[in-house]
Amino acid sequence: MNALIVVTNISTYQNQNIPTGLWLSELTHFYDACIKANISATIASPKGGKTPLDPESLKPLVLDKLTKGYYSDSAFMEVLNHTASLDSINIDDFDAIYLTGGHGTMYDFVNNDVLNNVIASFYEQGKIVAAVCHGVCGLMDVRLSNGEYLVKDKTITGYSWFEEILANRSKQVPFNLEKTLKAHGAHYKKGIIPLTSNVKQDGNLITGQNPFSSKAIAESVIDELKNRRK
């Protein structure tokens, strides 16, 4: 089985000299789970090439042991410098798509026709569509063939506005993800305690609230893929 992982190409907040990018642990835990489950994982980005890393995700307090190992792996880091471009991907080759987060996704995962079409195709074929933290931005504008938003009437989670405030990014981000998901008809559910693991599954749609949900969402997606192997 094959999983398509999508990462951002954006390195700074729009019109601001503040660095951002991929939140590394949201990639590494899923990637590692795929390897251990003998599932092929391809990393792609909207433009292809390098995905920048959010320096906040590399700080000692948040850089967990597994992620630190991947960060020090030159071969893995080289993969992140040469991601495939999303429009070069044959989606028929994949059984699941997983959208990683980091604030960069709030720019290149949004209003992205190629990504929207890929996600809609995966979802309507019954394939697994998963996203974590700000990667959920990639779901909010997707419309299905009936014209409805994919997230409409779905139980879903994603980075909460309160977590944005706690991260001191509420004045930097281009929109309120939680509010937008609700406006598009989603049944948005956040954890009682912010910045703790929270994963929601609604059919073949699986979402995680924040970086601390990375391991749990990886487990949920891998379990679904294993069940489909049987």
N, C-alpha and C positions, 0 to 999 in steps of 0.2 A: 504494500500500500504506500501511497505517496501523499505528503502534506506540503502545501505551499505556504510559506511564511512571508508576510509582507512587512517591510520596514520603511522608515522615512528617509528622505534625502535632505531634509531641512536642518540647517545648523544653527539658525538664530531666529528669535522672535521677529516677526515682521516689523520693520521700521524701528527696531530697537537693537542696541548692541549687547544683547543678553544671549549667551549660548544656550542651545538646546539640542535635541536630536533624539536618538533611540534610547529608551531606558533599558539598559543592557540585560538586567535579570529577567525582563519580560520575554526576551528572546532565548536566553541560555537555558532556562528551566524547561521550556517547550522543546527546544532543539535536543537537549540531553535526553528527555523522555522519549523522543522519537528514536534516537539511536539505540537506547536500551530496549525498545520494543521492536526493533528491526523494521522501522518505518522510515522510508526515504524522506528527507527534508530538503527542499529547495528554498533558498532565500532570495526574494525579489524585492524590488522597490519601484516606485512610480517611474523614475528616469533610468534606473540601473546605475551601476557604479557604486561609489562610496556611500555608506550610511554613517553619518556622524554620531558620536556618542554623547549623550547628555552628561556633562561633568558631574552633575548632582548624583547621578546613578553610580558614580565611581568612588564616592566618598566612603571611607572605612566603615562608617556606621551602617551603610546600606549595601555595601559590596559583600555579599555572602560568599561562603567558601567555594561553592560550585561555580558561581559567576566569576570569582577571582581567578579560578583555574582557567576558564575559557579566555579571560582577558589577557592572561599571560601566555596563551597559546598562539604563537605567531601564525600558524597555518589557519587557525580559525579566524584570526583578525584579518588575514589576507582575504578570506572569503567575504568579510564585511566591506572590504575595499573594492570588491568586484561583484556586487550583486547583479542578478539578471534584471533586465528591464521588464516591467509588467506586461507590456504589449508584445513581448517576444515569447511569452509563456503559452503553451498549449494546455488549456484548462482541462481538456479531456484526460490528461495524464494524471490528474490529482483527485484525491478522495476527500480532502479537507482543505480549508483555507483558514489561516490564523493571522489576525492583525495584531501586531505588537504595538506598544504605546510609546510614550515620550511626547512632549509638547509639540515636537515637529510635525506630528501627524495632524495637528489642528489646521495645518496649511495645505499639505499635499495629499491627505486622504479625503479632503472635503472638496466638493464640486469637481470630482475627478471621474469623468465619464467612463474611462477604461476600467477603473477599480469598481465603480458602481455596477457596470455590466457584468464583470467577472463575479462579483458577489451575488448578484441576482441570479445568474446562471447556476452557480453552485447551489444556492438555496432552493431554487425551483426544481433542480434535479434530485433533491433530497440529500445532497452531500452536506457534510458538516461545515458550518460557518461559525467561527469563533473569533472573539476579540477581547482584549484586556485593556483596562485603564483608558488612556486617551485613544487607543486603537479603535475603541467603540465609535469614535468620530466617523470612521469609515462606513459605518452602518446607517447613520442617521438620515442620509439623503437617498439611500437606495430605494428605488421603486420597482415593484414587481410587474409582471406583464398585465396585471389588472389595473395598474395605475396607482395602487396603494403603496404607502411606505412599508418597507419590509418590517420595520419595528412596530407598526401599528398593532395594537392589541397583544403584543408580545411581552412576556415578563423578562425584563432585561436590567442589567446594571452597567456601571461605568463610573469613571472618576466623578465624585460628587462635588458640588459647589463648595461645601464646607471644607473638603480636603484641599480644594484649590486655594481657599483662604489660608488654611494651615500651612500650605506650601509657599505662601506669600507670592502667589502668581495671579490672583484674581484681577489685578489691574493690568496685567500683561497679556492675558489670553484674549483671543479674538471673539470668543463667544462662551456662553455658559452651556456646557455639554448636557448637564442634568436637565436644565430647563428646555433645551431644544429637543431632547428625546421625548420628554413629556408632551411638548407641543406637537410632535409628530405621532402621538397616539400610543406611545410605549407605556407599559406598566412598569415604571422605573422603581427598583427596589435597592436601597442601600443598606449596608450593615448598620447595626445599632451603634457599634463603636467604629469611628473613622480609622482609616489606615490599618485595618485588619482584613484578613482573607474573607472574601464573599464572592461566590460563584452562583450564577443562575443558569438553568437550562430550560429551554422551551422548545421541545421537539429537537430539530437539528440545529438550533441556534444556542450557542453557549457563550456566556459573557462573564468577565471577571472585573471587579470594581477598581482595583489598584495594584501596584507592584507586589504587594503582599499576597495577592491572589494568584501569582504566576505559577506556583507549584500545583495548586489545586486545580486550576483550569487545564493545565497540561495533563494532569491525571484524568480529568473528566473526558477530554478529547481523545486521549489514548485508549481509554476504556471503551469509548464508542467505536473507535476504529477496530479494536480487537474483537468486539461483538460482531462487527460486520464481516470479519474474516471467517467467522464460523459457518 
